[in-house]
Amino acid sequence: MRHRFRSGDRDALGELYDEHAQVLYRYALRVTGDWAEAEDVVSTTFLEAWRGREKVRPGEESLRPWLLGIATNVMRRNARARRRRDVALARVPERGAVPDFVDDLVAHLADTEQLRVARIALGKLRRRDREVFTLVVWAGLDYAAAAEVLGVPVGTVRSRLSRARGRLRELATAETRRGREDSQDRKDSQGREGRQATAPQGQAAARGAASATPSPRGTPPAPGGPPPQGSRTPRAATRWPTVVSGPGSAPATPAPTPSPDSPPPGRFSVAPSLTQENHG
């Protein structure tokens, strides 16, 4: 395979793609977390491999470590370009965020949450430890192949992998706990907002029920009973005041005794009008 690929055999390129494309794609997807970018990494990797086929050394070993090394360099360049782009965009006035439909596609993965936590934790590692972990654990290379890809001794690969695993375990546990706490905080906030929204409606309903209750002033008093609470005293009740005479003063004028035809104090008789007489 190395001899055929080095000599420019296009069938060898197709066989190489069929054998290693899925491994490269899974490796790039786990590192980048983006389907589209992972596909671009695979395409760029085989394109650069074909252009630099003369660099392939003769032998019987698999070309997978060589291809994974090219993919690693491609993702390094993409990360640097992304950082330069972010710096340039930060200088441009913000005009509102545009939603990215790629995030909706990635959400269909069954392990979206695990992938997110792993990428956040990997992002906090040093680049050298992160590359060793992704090559050995995710891409499935042995220590010797990973050392060949990165150009470091096998012992260095072992030490970096051990350090990356321990650090990742701590970071992933902390990130998972933080995600659960944020989810619970959002649920509590939504519950408080719902209760605050329903409180004014209940107050409005209580005010409506109170306004529909008839006033006690419109209730006629029972015969011989006290006037209802809150009712006004008739002004005519003060028409016949009682005068108390003191020593040496003139005798008090007695209140006139109402006749059967005169209205009692506090009441007024209304004579029927001509209209009422004519109509019975």
C-alpha positions in Angstrom: 0.0 0.0 0.0 2.8 2.4 0.8 4.5 1.7 -2.5 1.3 2.0 -4.5 0.3 5.2 -2.8 3.7 6.8 -3.1 3.8 6.0 -6.8 0.5 7.8 -7.4 -1.9 4.9 -7.7 -5.4 6.4 -7.5 -7.0 3.0 -6.6 -4.6 3.0 -3.6 -6.0 6.4 -2.5 -9.6 5.0 -2.7 -8.7 1.9 -0.7 -6.9 4.1 1.9 -10.0 6.3 2.2 -12.3 3.3 2.6 -10.1 1.9 5.4 -9.3 5.0 7.4 -12.0 7.7 6.7 -14.4 6.6 9.5 -11.6 6.6 12.1 -10.4 10.0 11.0 -14.0 11.3 11.1 -14.8 10.1 14.6 -11.5 11.5 15.8 -12.1 14.9 14.3 -15.8 15.0 15.5 -14.8 14.3 19.1 -12.1 16.9 19.1 -14.1 19.7 17.3 -17.7 18.7 18.3 -18.9 19.9 14.9 -20.1 17.5 12.1 -19.3 19.9 9.3 -15.8 20.8 10.6 -15.1 17.0 11.1 -16.0 16.3 7.4 -13.7 19.2 6.3 -10.9 17.8 8.4 -11.2 14.4 6.7 -11.3 15.9 3.2 -8.3 18.2 3.9 -6.4 15.3 5.5 -6.6 13.1 2.4 -6.0 16.0 0.1 -2.8 16.9 1.9 -1.8 13.2 2.1 -2.2 12.9 -1.7 -0.1 16.0 -2.3 2.6 14.9 0.0 2.6 11.2 -1.0 6.3 11.4 -1.8 7.0 11.8 1.9 5.7 8.3 2.7 8.5 6.0 3.7 8.6 2.5 2.4 7.5 -0.3 4.7 4.6 -2.6 5.7 3.2 -0.6 8.5 -0.3 0.9 8.4 -0.6 4.5 7.2 -3.2 5.3 9.9 -0.7 7.0 12.3 0.6 9.2 9.4 -3.0 10.2 8.4 -3.9 11.0 12.1 -0.8 13.1 12.3 -1.9 15.1 9.2 -5.5 15.5 10.7 -4.0 16.7 14.0 -2.0 19.4 12.2 -5.1 20.4 10.2 -7.1 20.9 13.4 -4.3 22.9 14.9 -4.3 25.3 11.9 -8.1 25.5 12.1 -7.9 26.4 15.8 -5.4 29.2 15.2 -7.5 30.6 12.3 -10.6 30.5 14.6 -8.8 32.4 17.3 -7.6 35.1 14.8 -11.2 35.3 13.4 -12.6 35.7 16.9 -10.1 38.5 17.6 -11.1 40.3 14.4 -14.8 39.9 15.0 -14.4 41.3 18.5 -13.4 44.6 17.0 -16.5 44.8 14.8 -19.6 46.4 16.4 -22.1 43.7 17.5 -25.3 43.5 15.4 -27.1 40.7 17.1 -26.5 37.0 17.4 -27.5 34.8 14.5 -28.5 31.2 15.5 -26.3 28.5 14.1 -28.3 25.5 12.6 -25.4 23.2 13.1 -26.0 23.2 16.9 -29.5 21.7 16.2 -27.9 18.9 14.2 -25.4 18.1 16.9 -28.2 18.0 19.5 -29.5 14.9 17.8 -26.5 12.9 19.1 -27.5 10.6 21.9 -24.4 11.6 23.9 -24.6 15.3 23.3 -24.2 16.1 27.0 -21.2 13.8 27.4 -19.6 15.2 24.4 -20.1 18.8 25.7 -18.7 18.0 29.1 -15.7 16.1 27.5 -14.9 19.0 25.2 -15.1 21.6 28.0 -12.9 19.4 30.1 -10.4 18.9 27.2 -10.3 22.6 26.6 -8.9 23.1 30.0 -6.0 20.7 29.5 -2.7 21.7 28.0 -2.4 21.1 24.3 0.2 18.4 24.6 -1.8 16.3 27.1 -5.0 16.8 25.1 -3.5 15.6 21.8 -2.1 12.5 23.5 -5.4 11.7 25.1 -7.4 12.1 21.8 -4.9 10.0 19.8 -4.7 7.1 22.2 -8.2 7.0 23.8 -10.4 8.3 21.0 -8.4 7.3 17.9 -7.3 4.0 19.3 -3.5 4.3 18.6 -1.0 2.5 20.7 1.8 4.3 22.5 4.3 3.8 19.8 2.0 5.0 17.0 1.0 8.1 19.1 4.7 8.8 19.7 5.4 8.6 16.0 2.5 11.0 15.3 3.6 13.6 17.8 7.3 13.1 17.4 8.0 12.4 21.1 9.4 9.4 23.0 7.0 6.6 24.1 7.7 7.4 27.8 6.5 10.9 27.2 3.3 9.6 25.7 2.7 7.4 28.8 3.3 10.2 31.3 1.1 12.7 29.4 -1.7 10.2 29.0 -1.7 9.4 32.8 -1.7 13.1 33.7 -4.5 13.9 31.2 -6.7 11.0 32.5 -6.4 12.1 36.1 -7.1 15.8 35.3 -10.0 14.9 32.9 -11.7 12.9 35.6 -11.7 15.8 38.0 -12.8 18.3 35.4 -15.6 16.2 34.0 -17.0 15.5 37.5 -17.0 19.2 38.3 -18.6 20.2 35.0 -21.3 17.6 35.3 -22.2 18.9 38.8 -22.2 22.5 37.6 -24.5 21.6 34.7 -27.0 20.0 37.1 -26.9 23.0 39.4 -27.5 25.4 36.5 -30.5 23.3 35.3 -32.0 23.3 38.8 -31.5 27.1 39.1 -33.3 27.6 35.8 -36.3 25.5 36.9 -36.5 27.4 40.2 -36.4 30.7 38.4 -39.2 29.7 36.0 -41.3 28.6 38.9 -40.9 31.9 40.7 -41.8 33.8 37.5 -44.9 31.7 37.1 -46.1 32.4 40.6 -45.5 36.1 40.2 -47.5 36.1 37.0 -50.5 34.4 38.6 -50.6 36.7 41.7 -52.0 39.8 39.9 -54.8 37.7 38.3 -55.9 36.4 41.7 -55.9 39.9 43.2 -58.0 41.1 40.2 -60.5 38.3 40.8 -60.8 39.2 44.5 -61.5 42.8 43.6 -64.2 41.8 41.1 -65.9 39.6 43.7 -65.8 42.4 46.3 -67.4 44.9 43.9 -70.2 42.5 43.0 -71.3 42.3 46.7 -74.3 44.6 47.4 -73.7 47.5 49.8 -75.5 47.3 53.2 -76.8 50.8 52.7 -79.3 49.6 50.2 -80.8 47.1 52.7 -84.1 48.4 54.3 -84.1 48.3 58.1 -86.2 45.7 59.9 -89.4 47.1 61.5 -88.7 48.3 65.0 -85.0 47.3 64.7 -81.9 49.4 64.7 -80.7 51.0 61.5 -78.2 49.0 59.5 -74.5 49.7 60.1 -73.2 52.4 57.9 -76.6 53.9 57.1 -77.1 57.7 57.4 -79.4 59.3 60.0 -82.3 61.1 58.3 -81.9 64.9 58.3 -85.6 65.3 59.3 -85.0 63.5 62.6 -83.5 66.8 64.0 -86.6 68.8 63.0 -88.1 68.7 66.5 -85.3 69.4 69.0 -85.9 69.0 72.8 -85.1 72.2 74.7 -84.0 71.9 78.3 -84.7 74.9 80.5 -82.4 75.8 83.3 -83.1 77.6 86.6 -84.6 81.1 86.2 -85.1 80.7 82.5 -88.3 80.8 80.5 -90.3 77.6 80.4 -89.4 75.4 77.5 -91.7 75.3 74.6 -93.2 71.8 74.4 -92.9 70.0 71.2 -96.2 70.0 69.2 -98.1 66.8 69.3 -98.5 65.4 65.9 -102.0 65.0 64.7 -103.2 61.9 62.8 -103.1 63.9 59.6 -99.6 65.4 60.1 -96.5 63.3 59.3 -94.5 62.0 62.2 -91.0 63.6 62.7 -88.5 62.5 60.3 -91.0 61.6 57.6 -92.5 63.7 54.8 -95.8 63.0 53.0 -95.9 63.6 49.3 -99.2 64.8 47.9 -100.3 62.9 44.8 -99.9 64.9 41.7 -102.6 65.6 39.2 -101.2 63.0 36.9 -101.4 60.4 39.6 -105.1 61.4 40.4 -106.1 61.3 36.8 -104.7 57.8 36.3 -106.1 56.4 39.5 
